Amino acid sequence: MLTMIAKKIFKLKTKDNTKIRVTRFGIGRPSILFVSGVHGDEKTGPKILSRLIRELGPKKIRGMVDIITVANPRAYRTNQRLHPKDHGDLNRFFPPSNSDTPTGNLANVLGKFAIRHDLVIDLHTFPNQISPIIGVSLPEGSARRQKISNELLEVAQPDLIWLLNTKKTEPQKGGSICSFALKKNRAAFGLELSPNDLVSRSQIIKTIEGLKAVLIKMGAIDHKLLTKPANKISVYERRVYKSRGDGQFTPQKDILTAVEKNEVVGRIKIQQTMRPKRITSPISGILLTISKKRFIKKGEKLFVIGVKTRAFLSKYPR
């Protein structure tokens, strides 16, 4: 039964007295947790979840919806990606350990809280990257839990899905709260968005409507969606390409554009010589994200190419 329940606000506390604000709607099952602000310099997720809180306010809820807009408060206040005290990356600290550090303390509290829920959705952004709405699927945990997670991810209707395999293709990306939830037999998926200065109004609206669609699917709310969900979402593994030197970068291709091997995707004016240099794609694929026009340092991400994969579709048939 759907019931009108006033929202409740409370705080989770770590050993070092960091306070994590939680906004709760309802009680019982199904239980859904939305998280953003794991990295302190990522502002799009908190903006979207703050708006979701406002929109859920007058709605009737079945079960429980918890929303953490800022999971890493000290990093968020100082606008730093990593925790300002120990420079730990909270997105790499799961499963929680016995580490008595500021980041370890956060992971311990957030991890225990997350696995009380049936579903965990974690919102992130790609710093300085022009990006579509990217759903993140992790092939971790039981096959059944992965199937449920992927079905719910498709309901959220991202522009595409990134199959993030932390065991094979991207081992450096392990340790997220979604990975931990899946291993604890909870459904989980992520969303990656453009940073606050690049995200469009239409992307914000689409993301919020996608999150509401998930709540509808789980029976938590009644809501009429603004748009009809699309039928098929392409799934990609990704290849990340970084700058080999310092210089002023200018993108030459739009995201979601198909590119061929050796095709120009951007230009960079090398700082030492001030000469322009073409930046080409080493492989064929789709341009998932690309840096905005800016000064780039050696080793920073220039662009990402997506390679279509059928692994997701074959393992979890529609």
C-alpha positions in Angstrom: 0.0 0.0 0.0 1.3 3.5 -0.9 1.1 5.9 2.0 2.0 9.5 2.5 4.9 9.7 4.8 6.8 12.8 5.8 10.5 12.8 5.1 12.9 12.1 7.9 16.4 13.6 8.1 19.2 12.0 10.2 22.9 11.7 10.2 25.4 8.8 10.1 28.5 9.4 12.2 32.0 8.1 11.8 34.6 7.5 14.6 36.2 10.8 13.7 32.8 12.6 14.0 32.2 13.1 10.3 28.4 13.4 9.8 26.7 12.1 6.7 23.3 13.5 6.1 20.5 11.0 5.0 17.1 12.0 3.8 14.6 9.1 4.3 11.1 8.6 2.8 9.0 5.8 4.1 9.9 2.6 5.9 10.2 -1.1 5.2 10.6 -2.9 1.8 11.5 -2.3 -1.0 14.5 -0.3 0.3 16.5 1.9 -2.1 19.6 3.9 -1.5 20.8 6.7 -3.7 24.3 8.0 -3.2 26.4 10.9 -4.6 29.3 13.0 -3.6 31.7 10.1 -3.0 34.3 12.4 -4.7 34.2 15.9 -3.3 34.7 17.7 -6.6 31.7 16.0 -8.3 28.7 18.3 -8.0 26.3 17.0 -10.6 25.1 14.0 -8.6 24.3 16.1 -5.5 22.4 18.6 -7.6 20.3 15.8 -9.2 19.6 14.0 -5.8 18.7 17.3 -4.2 16.1 17.8 -6.9 14.9 14.3 -6.5 14.4 14.9 -2.8 12.2 17.9 -3.6 10.2 15.9 -6.1 9.6 13.0 -3.8 8.4 15.2 -1.0 4.7 15.2 -1.9 4.6 11.6 -3.2 3.2 8.5 -1.6 5.9 5.9 -0.9 5.8 2.2 -0.6 8.8 0.9 1.3 11.8 3.1 2.0 13.9 5.5 -0.1 17.2 6.8 1.4 19.2 9.6 -0.3 22.7 10.6 0.6 23.6 13.7 -1.5 27.1 14.0 -0.1 28.8 10.8 1.0 32.2 12.5 1.6 31.4 15.8 3.4 34.9 17.0 4.1 36.1 16.4 0.6 32.9 18.1 -0.7 33.4 21.2 1.4 37.0 21.6 0.2 36.1 20.7 -3.4 38.7 18.0 -3.5 38.3 14.6 -5.2 40.1 12.8 -2.4 39.6 13.1 1.4 41.6 16.2 2.5 43.0 14.5 5.7 44.5 11.2 4.3 44.1 11.7 0.5 42.2 8.4 0.3 39.9 7.7 -2.6 36.6 6.6 -1.0 35.5 5.0 -4.3 38.3 2.5 -3.9 37.8 1.7 -0.2 35.1 -1.0 -0.4 34.8 -3.6 1.0 35.4 -1.7 4.3 38.6 -2.7 6.1 39.6 -2.1 9.7 41.7 0.9 8.6 41.3 3.6 11.2 41.8 6.5 8.7 39.3 9.2 7.8 38.5 7.5 4.5 38.4 4.0 6.1 36.0 5.3 8.7 33.7 6.7 6.0 33.8 3.4 4.1 33.0 1.4 7.2 29.9 3.5 8.0 28.6 3.8 4.4 29.3 0.1 3.6 27.3 -1.2 6.6 24.5 1.3 5.8 24.4 0.4 2.1 23.9 -3.3 2.5 20.7 -2.7 4.6 19.1 -1.9 1.2 17.7 -3.9 -1.6 19.2 -1.6 -4.3 22.1 0.9 -4.3 22.5 3.5 -7.0 25.7 5.6 -7.0 26.0 8.8 -9.1 29.4 10.1 -10.3 30.8 12.5 -12.9 33.8 12.4 -15.3 35.9 15.4 -14.4 36.4 17.8 -17.3 34.8 15.3 -19.8 31.9 16.1 -22.0 29.8 13.0 -21.4 26.4 11.4 -22.2 24.4 9.7 -19.4 26.4 6.5 -18.9 25.0 3.5 -16.9 27.7 1.4 -15.1 27.2 -2.4 -15.0 29.6 -4.4 -12.8 29.9 -8.2 -13.5 30.3 -9.0 -9.8 28.4 -11.0 -7.2 25.9 -13.7 -8.0 24.5 -14.1 -11.5 21.0 -13.6 -10.3 21.9 -10.3 -8.5 23.7 -9.1 -11.6 20.7 -9.9 -13.8 18.4 -7.9 -11.5 20.8 -5.0 -11.4 21.1 -4.9 -15.1 17.4 -5.0 -15.6 17.0 -2.0 -13.3 19.8 -0.2 -15.0 18.1 -0.5 -18.3 14.9 0.9 -16.7 16.9 4.0 -15.7 17.4 4.6 -19.5 21.0 5.9 -19.7 22.2 6.8 -23.1 24.5 3.8 -23.1 25.9 1.2 -20.7 29.6 0.8 -19.7 30.4 -2.8 -18.8 33.0 -2.2 -16.1 35.0 -5.4 -15.6 37.3 -4.7 -12.6 38.8 -8.2 -12.9 39.9 -8.1 -16.5 39.8 -4.8 -18.4 39.9 -2.2 -15.7 41.3 -3.6 -12.4 42.3 -0.1 -11.2 38.6 0.7 -11.0 37.8 -1.8 -8.2 36.6 -0.9 -4.7 33.3 1.0 -5.3 30.2 0.9 -3.0 28.3 -0.7 -5.9 30.9 -3.5 -6.1 30.6 -4.1 -2.4 26.8 -4.2 -2.5 26.8 -6.7 -5.3 29.2 -9.0 -3.5 26.9 -8.8 -0.5 24.0 -10.0 -2.7 22.4 -6.6 -3.1 21.4 -5.1 -6.5 23.5 -2.1 -7.5 24.5 0.0 -10.5 26.2 3.3 -11.2 25.5 6.4 -13.3 28.3 8.6 -14.8 27.4 12.2 -15.9 29.0 15.3 -17.2 30.5 17.7 -14.6 28.4 20.6 -13.3 29.7 23.1 -15.8 29.0 20.9 -18.8 25.8 19.0 -17.8 22.7 20.1 -19.7 19.2 20.7 -18.3 17.8 18.0 -20.5 20.4 15.5 -19.1 19.4 16.4 -15.5 15.7 16.0 -16.3 16.3 12.7 -18.1 18.4 11.3 -15.2 15.8 12.2 -12.6 13.0 10.6 -14.7 15.2 7.5 -15.0 15.6 7.3 -11.3 11.9 7.7 -10.8 11.3 4.9 -13.4 13.5 2.6 -11.2 11.3 3.5 -8.2 8.2 2.7 -10.2 9.6 -0.6 -11.3 10.3 -1.5 -7.7 6.8 -0.5 -6.7 8.1 2.4 -4.4 6.1 5.2 -6.1 3.4 5.9 -8.6 4.4 8.4 -11.2 3.7 9.2 -14.9 7.0 9.5 -16.8 7.6 12.4 -19.1 9.0 10.2 -22.0 8.4 6.7 -23.2 11.5 4.5 -22.4 13.6 3.5 -25.4 13.8 -0.2 -26.3 17.5 -1.0 -26.6 20.6 0.4 -25.0 24.0 -0.4 -26.4 26.7 -1.8 -24.1 30.4 -1.0 -24.3 33.7 -1.7 -22.8 35.9 1.4 -22.9 39.5 2.3 -23.8 40.9 5.4 -22.1 43.5 7.6 -23.8 45.6 10.2 -22.0 47.7 13.1 -23.1 51.4 12.5 -23.7 52.3 16.1 -23.0 51.1 19.5 -21.8 49.1 21.8 -24.0 45.9 23.5 -25.0 43.4 20.8 -26.1 40.4 21.5 -28.4 37.9 18.7 -29.2 37.0 18.1 -32.8 34.4 15.4 -32.5 31.0 15.2 -30.7 30.3 12.5 -28.1 28.4 9.4 -29.3 30.0 9.8 -32.8 31.4 6.7 -34.5 35.2 7.1 -35.2 37.5 5.1 -37.3 41.1 4.1 -36.4 43.5 7.0 -37.0 40.6 9.5 -37.3 41.2 12.9 -35.7 39.2 13.5 -32.5 40.9 16.7 -31.3 43.9 18.9 -31.5 46.5 20.0 -28.9 48.9 22.9 -29.0 52.0 21.7 -27.4 53.2 24.0 -24.6 57.0 23.6 -25.4 56.7 24.3 -29.2 53.3 26.0 -29.4 52.7 23.9 -32.5 49.3 22.2 -33.1 49.2 18.4 -33.1 46.4 16.2 -34.3 45.0 13.7 -31.7 43.8 10.6 -33.4 41.9 7.5 -32.2 44.1 4.4 -32.0 41.1 2.2 -32.6 37.6 2.2 -34.2 34.6 2.6 -31.9 32.2 5.3 -30.5 33.4 8.4 -28.8 32.1 8.0 -25.3 33.6 11.1 -23.6 36.0 13.8 -24.6 37.8 16.5 -22.7 36.3 20.0 -22.9 38.5 22.8 -24.4 41.1 23.4 -21.8 44.8 23.3 -20.8 45.7 19.6 -20.3 48.7 18.2 -18.5 50.6 15.1 -19.4 48.8 12.0 -18.2 45.3 13.6 -18.0 42.4 12.0 -19.8 41.8 13.2 -23.3 39.0 11.0 -24.6 37.4 7.5 -24.2 36.5 5.2 -27.0 33.7 2.6 -26.5 34.0 -0.9 -28.0 30.6 -2.6 -28.4 30.3 -5.8 -26.5 27.6 -8.6 -26.5 28.8 -10.0 -23.1 26.1 -8.1 -21.2 23.3 -9.1 -23.6 24.3 -12.8 -24.0 24.7 -13.3 -20.2 21.5 -11.5 -19.3 19.1 -12.0 -22.2 16.1 -9.7 -22.5 
